[in-house]
Amino acid sequence: MSPEIIKHLEFIQHVITRMNTNSFQLKGWSIVIVSAILAIYASTKNSYFFLAAVLPTLMFWFLDSYYLNQERKFRGLYNDVAGVTEVPKEIKPFEMRPDLYMDGKYSYWSAFFSVTILKMYLTMIATLVGIFLYFEFYLNICIIKGV
């Protein structure tokens, strides 16, 4: 492999690492922000803060999916430059063309519904909505019945 190809692969790998780091940081920030909103609930006892926490969770889900999508595109580019795919796309030296990877596993919705992202954000949303429903309906019914 020529030194130019090796350097090109290094550039692509740096981009992949950056996308992965951004995705990791987004997961951390989503937990921090949801925790802050739940801390507000703890001081006010207003169960609607559980629903308010769903909005930033959804926003982080969309943003995290974007970074995973970009990471997948650059992995496809890396594989083509390295020549490990069956039918590699023609990539010029030092060309960064993630726009060549659009369909199938490179689509945004494929990243949005990927198992790793789906597990985290869907679990957070289901938990927040479940806790809201518990506080809003079950406890109110118990209070009304005097249980």
One Martini backbone bead per residue (centre of mass of N, CA, C, O) as a GRO file, in nm:
protein
  147
    1MET     BB    1   0.098   0.036   0.022
    2SER     BB    2   0.081   0.354  -0.006
    3PRO     BB    3   0.145   0.645   0.162
    4GLU     BB    4  -0.112   0.792   0.065
    5ILE     BB    5  -0.317   0.581   0.159
    6ILE     BB    6  -0.238   0.577   0.454
    7LYS     BB    7  -0.298   0.877   0.505
    8HIS     BB    8  -0.592   0.868   0.420
    9LEU     BB    9  -0.677   0.661   0.636
   10GLU     BB   10  -0.604   0.843   0.874
   11PHE     BB   11  -0.802   1.069   0.817
   12ILE     BB   12  -1.055   0.895   0.832
   13GLN     BB   13  -1.008   0.787   1.120
   14HIS     BB   14  -1.030   1.065   1.258
   15VAL     BB   15  -1.325   1.111   1.184
   16ILE     BB   16  -1.443   0.860   1.316
   17THR     BB   17  -1.349   0.933   1.602
   18ARG     BB   18  -1.503   1.200   1.623
   19MET     BB   19  -1.788   1.083   1.590
   20ASN     BB   20  -1.769   0.891   1.831
   21THR     BB   21  -1.721   1.110   2.045
   22ASN     BB   22  -1.979   1.269   1.998
   23SER     BB   23  -2.172   1.040   2.064
   24PHE     BB   24  -2.075   0.994   2.353
   25GLN     BB   25  -2.132   1.285   2.457
   26LEU     BB   26  -2.435   1.284   2.402
   27LYS     BB   27  -2.509   1.066   2.601
   28GLY     BB   28  -2.411   1.219   2.849
   29TRP     BB   29  -2.586   1.477   2.813
   30SER     BB   30  -2.861   1.342   2.824
   31ILE     BB   31  -2.836   1.244   3.115
   32VAL     BB   32  -2.784   1.517   3.248
   33ILE     BB   33  -3.044   1.666   3.158
   34VAL     BB   34  -3.248   1.466   3.268
   35SER     BB   35  -3.149   1.485   3.561
   36ALA     BB   36  -3.209   1.787   3.594
   37ILE     BB   37  -3.514   1.763   3.548
   38LEU     BB   38  -3.556   1.560   3.785
   39ALA     BB   39  -3.462   1.760   4.002
   40ILE     BB   40  -3.698   1.950   3.964
   41TYR     BB   41  -3.910   1.750   4.045
   42ALA     BB   42  -3.807   1.705   4.340
   43SER     BB   43  -3.885   2.014   4.418
   44THR     BB   44  -4.202   2.017   4.290
   45LYS     BB   45  -4.382   1.753   4.217
   46ASN     BB   46  -4.401   1.766   3.897
   47SER     BB   47  -4.478   1.518   3.664
   48TYR     BB   48  -4.426   1.684   3.388
   49PHE     BB   49  -4.111   1.655   3.386
   50PHE     BB   50  -4.105   1.379   3.251
   51LEU     BB   51  -4.209   1.489   2.977
   52ALA     BB   52  -3.994   1.712   2.939
   53ALA     BB   53  -3.755   1.495   2.910
   54VAL     BB   54  -3.828   1.387   2.624
   55LEU     BB   55  -3.733   1.611   2.432
   56PRO     BB   56  -3.420   1.595   2.471
   57THR     BB   57  -3.406   1.297   2.402
   58LEU     BB   58  -3.496   1.326   2.109
   59MET     BB   59  -3.277   1.522   2.019
   60PHE     BB   60  -3.039   1.331   2.085
   61TRP     BB   61  -3.126   1.103   1.900
   62PHE     BB   62  -3.100   1.257   1.633
   63LEU     BB   63  -2.803   1.346   1.671
   64ASP     BB   64  -2.675   1.066   1.717
   65SER     BB   65  -2.765   0.955   1.441
   66TYR     BB   66  -2.598   1.143   1.272
   67TYR     BB   67  -2.317   1.049   1.373
   68LEU     BB   68  -2.353   0.753   1.296
   69ASN     BB   69  -2.397   0.802   0.998
   70GLN     BB   70  -2.124   0.937   0.942
   71GLU     BB   71  -1.951   0.704   1.040
   72ARG     BB   72  -2.050   0.497   0.830
   73LYS     BB   73  -1.959   0.652   0.579
   74PHE     BB   74  -1.653   0.656   0.657
   75ARG     BB   75  -1.626   0.350   0.666
   76GLY     BB   76  -1.688   0.308   0.369
   77LEU     BB   77  -1.455   0.480   0.268
   78TYR     BB   78  -1.231   0.321   0.402
   79ASN     BB   79  -1.288   0.049   0.259
   80ASP     BB   80  -1.240   0.160  -0.029
   81VAL     BB   81  -0.949   0.262   0.009
   82ALA     BB   82  -0.846  -0.024   0.117
   83GLY     BB   83  -0.996  -0.259  -0.060
   84VAL     BB   84  -1.236  -0.449   0.105
   85THR     BB   85  -1.441  -0.435  -0.103
   86GLU     BB   86  -1.592  -0.578  -0.365
   87VAL     BB   87  -1.713  -0.282  -0.479
   88PRO     BB   88  -1.537  -0.024  -0.518
   89LYS     BB   89  -1.510   0.295  -0.511
   90GLU     BB   90  -1.398   0.575  -0.674
   91ILE     BB   91  -1.110   0.713  -0.511
   92LYS     BB   92  -0.938   0.973  -0.459
   93PRO     BB   93  -0.683   1.116  -0.336
   94PHE     BB   94  -0.796   1.268  -0.044
   95GLU     BB   95  -1.093   1.197  -0.063
   96MET     BB   96  -1.410   1.324   0.082
   97ARG     BB   97  -1.708   1.108   0.020
   98PRO     BB   98  -1.998   1.058   0.190
   99ASP     BB   99  -2.214   1.103  -0.049
  100LEU     BB  100  -2.178   0.800  -0.171
  101TYR     BB  101  -2.336   0.718   0.107
  102MET     BB  102  -2.697   0.648   0.131
  103ASP     BB  103  -2.782   0.354   0.140
  104GLY     BB  104  -2.901   0.154   0.367
  105LYS     BB  105  -2.665   0.156   0.613
  106TYR     BB  106  -2.633   0.483   0.528
  107SER     BB  107  -2.885   0.568   0.646
  108TYR     BB  108  -3.043   0.749   0.880
  109TRP     BB  109  -3.263   0.533   0.972
  110SER     BB  110  -3.062   0.313   1.035
  111ALA     BB  111  -2.934   0.469   1.271
  112PHE     BB  112  -3.189   0.538   1.438
  113PHE     BB  113  -3.262   0.202   1.450
  114SER     BB  114  -3.036   0.111   1.602
  115VAL     BB  115  -2.964  -0.080   1.866
  116THR     BB  116  -2.787   0.113   2.038
  117ILE     BB  117  -2.981   0.360   2.026
  118LEU     BB  118  -3.255   0.236   2.091
  119LYS     BB  119  -3.196   0.134   2.376
  120MET     BB  120  -3.144   0.404   2.512
  121TYR     BB  121  -3.378   0.606   2.420
  122LEU     BB  122  -3.627   0.422   2.454
  123THR     BB  123  -3.581   0.363   2.752
  124MET     BB  124  -3.597   0.652   2.852
  125ILE     BB  125  -3.879   0.717   2.746
  126ALA     BB  126  -4.035   0.482   2.878
  127THR     BB  127  -3.960   0.559   3.167
  128LEU     BB  128  -4.075   0.844   3.176
  129VAL     BB  129  -4.366   0.770   3.097
  130GLY     BB  130  -4.414   0.556   3.315
  131ILE     BB  131  -4.375   0.744   3.559
  132PHE     BB  132  -4.590   0.943   3.486
  133LEU     BB  133  -4.829   0.743   3.486
  134TYR     BB  134  -4.798   0.657   3.775
  135PHE     BB  135  -4.832   0.938   3.910
  136GLU     BB  136  -5.097   1.032   3.759
  137PHE     BB  137  -5.281   0.764   3.803
  138TYR     BB  138  -5.225   0.558   4.029
  139LEU     BB  139  -5.194   0.756   4.269
  140ASN     BB  140  -5.466   0.902   4.226
  141ILE     BB  141  -5.642   0.651   4.273
  142CYS     BB  142  -5.540   0.593   4.561
  143ILE     BB  143  -5.632   0.863   4.679
  144ILE     BB  144  -5.934   0.838   4.613
  145LYS     BB  145  -5.969   0.550   4.764
  146GLY     BB  146  -5.768   0.547   5.025
  147VAL     BB  147  -5.492   0.357   5.001
   0.00000   0.00000   0.00000
